[in-house]
Amino acid sequence: TGNLDTKTSYEAMELFQRLNDQGSTIGFVTHENDIALFSKRTVVLKDGHIISDKEVTNRLNAKEELAKIVVED
């Protein structure tokens, strides 16, 4: 999502969340902390090793966040 605008990024996160809620495991890599907040779990790697593995307690709902975006025509 690094090269995508916010709306498109959130649309992708909404799709991932929907698939995940239907039972699919989705893994994605990001350097963007705001995008990581859409996940249920965050695993941080450094030099090929896991340095943290935490549940996201306040997971953002992409569909709700997408509805907040005002698109200018």
C-alpha positions in Angstrom: 0.0 0.0 0.0 3.0 2.3 0.1 2.4 3.6 -3.4 -1.4 3.8 -3.1 -3.5 6.7 -2.0 -5.3 6.3 1.4 -8.7 5.4 -0.1 -7.2 2.6 -2.3 -5.1 1.4 0.7 -8.2 1.2 2.9 -10.1 -0.6 0.1 -7.4 -3.3 0.0 -7.5 -3.6 3.8 -11.3 -3.9 3.7 -10.9 -6.8 1.2 -8.3 -8.5 3.4 -10.4 -8.1 6.5 -13.5 -9.5 4.7 -11.5 -12.6 3.5 -10.0 -13.0 7.0 -13.4 -12.8 8.6 -14.5 -15.6 6.2 -11.7 -17.9 7.5 -8.8 -17.1 5.3 -5.4 -16.4 6.8 -4.0 -13.2 5.3 -0.3 -12.2 5.7 1.0 -8.9 4.5 4.1 -6.9 5.0 4.1 -3.2 5.6 6.3 -0.4 7.0 3.2 1.7 7.6 2.1 1.6 11.3 -1.4 2.9 10.4 -1.9 0.1 7.9 -0.7 -2.5 10.5 -3.6 -1.4 12.7 -6.0 -3.1 10.4 -4.6 -6.5 11.3 -5.4 -8.8 14.2 -1.8 -9.6 14.9 1.5 -7.8 14.3 4.8 -9.7 14.0 7.9 -7.6 13.8 11.0 -9.0 12.2 14.6 -7.7 12.4 17.5 -9.3 10.7 15.4 -12.4 9.9 14.3 -12.9 13.5 11.0 -12.3 15.2 11.5 -9.5 17.8 7.8 -9.2 18.8 4.5 -10.9 18.1 1.5 -9.2 19.5 -2.3 -9.2 19.2 -3.7 -5.9 17.9 -6.2 -5.0 20.7 -7.8 -2.0 19.0 -8.0 -3.3 15.4 -9.3 -0.7 13.0 -12.3 -1.6 10.9 -11.4 -0.8 7.3 -15.0 -0.5 6.1 -15.7 2.1 8.8 -12.5 4.0 8.1 -13.2 4.0 4.4 -16.6 5.5 5.0 -14.9 8.5 6.8 -12.8 9.4 3.8 -14.2 12.4 1.8 -13.3 12.0 -1.8 -13.0 15.3 -3.7 -14.1 15.1 -7.4 
